[in-house]
Amino acid sequence: MGEKVVNLQDVSIWTESFGNATNVPVLLIMGASVQSIYWNDAFIEKLVAANRFVIRFDNRDTGKSSSFDFATHPYTLDDMTTDAIGVLDAYTLSAAHIVGLSMGGMISQLVAANRPERVRSATLIMTSTNSPRLPMPKSKLIWRLAGIGAKGHDEAAVVARSLEFWRAIQSPGYPPREQEVRDRIVREFRRSYHPAGILRQTRAILATGSLSSATRRIRVPVSVIHGKADPLVRPVAAEQLGYLMPHARVEMIDGMGHDLPEPLLSRFAQIGFETMAQQPRQGNG
């Protein structure tokens, strides 16, 4: 395991690697507002035990990576795609298997569509094409995610607010122990707290618009993992991904919401391994 800060043209990206650098590379891309340490250690251990070299990183405006003033430095998911490619370059990796969660799944789609030579396979978890035609989550969830109306930025206030949000999106079939969720929130708060980052990332998502045309171009092996009980990114989003990528494997999971339940990690890893073993599609069909 090793930490490394990747300095790109206008951003510094904090990264961490696990396993033997000569093994098959896997790049983990996290979702909006969530630090890379949300990638469960047990999940990473499963990948490393299967001879994978795993890299996770904090997206810009999250964790220990650079923060921005969106008013003077606007960006889109295309810029965050460049960040991901920059991480691969920093580790001298010509290509890697990519696992993207939520917004990270959107970034993964752009990398796979626009830089297919850098992607061996893509595992997309609880994500979408960002199409305006897809159903929106309930407004209360959006407000909670964006921190609209949030009062208090001390540890106690942030933990209470974050707990409320995670309760709203967690998997009803695999409810975590509240103390574990609380401990994780405290750890992330003490590691780094940038409440404006989620607003800037949300604007980046909105500024990018629909990914549907890019998603249609993806030819690398793809798996789509989505919870049937996801209240944030509705299940129809996974169905649309399957329609746009007929070659993709779509796994709809009962009782799964918008989180990473530990009882499902082995299943996620196995789906990823099976996707990594596939061969890319040829041509435009």
Steps between C-alpha positions, in 0.01 A plus 500: 500500500630844413374857473597729215390849399464535124565856381320572174480826307253675730418248773668275755340159545560291812534130419564176686608165359472143626669180390784418264548759227576223250153349540188579296406867568160609626404867538221582745306823434278631781172690483406858581596646838635167627866449579689213341536328837133402468626220277470225758830348616347152475411563134853618423644199682293268279641666191859489628462133602405430137830650379371848419692823546237740634505880492244728660505879497317802636316684226572872469308696762496195729724368775867587464484601134485862382199718570378769264299818482243399242422861413853555371590141415196315362540139392299210365518122516727518195760673718455233765550240227833668422585469871441124486718465191766706677499252788559214256785696342656569841510127569632435147197287414406480134156362592306372800173341600275776636243475776284810537235577760215750440668816360813286469300275269424801281869585487573135417258514206678805360842339537379178333328688216762764428823322597419131438868413466542584871217273620504120517152471649251714692292401800232763557333505841177693578553751219325645197546683169401825672215531251236763586239245392577280799287540812645728763543401864267656751579866559574438868780262402651757264488764774668266745768396252581860410484615861242767418387674816766324705567663833819447694832372374644364822555126529178426692281690252664345194479147642131540587422641154700233320340220700158626397603497134653151510191363674294633209705327228630184669402152387178392674591136449847543646477768771842581647562542869459867580821512702698385198345773286564758772864393534551531124344848491719615789808360329419684177421825683831494687689409185356782292186714495414711194123559503507717187654216298169317455341813354783539251488132405123520459544797268761302307249219450230743386741685270601173331147397407395165361767238435273286281682566172833417663362193673385357165862503381633281781636169371706379794350227724249657739304391802227711658414444867195674640272473799130447445441718807730788400317825589769732363579355157182320405521141365378607155843663457659155490241383250590791274870412524416145397301631203780729383764227550335172396824316571498610865415266784232660718458376857197635688530417869207460737516704820791715386481879530767759423786371713752216515357234736777279634301176444494579126869579455595145401228505237618836367857372480396182319299697243803723449735204455270341243477829311877543506537157337291595195633616166415842348235519229611580150346741250198723540226244549 
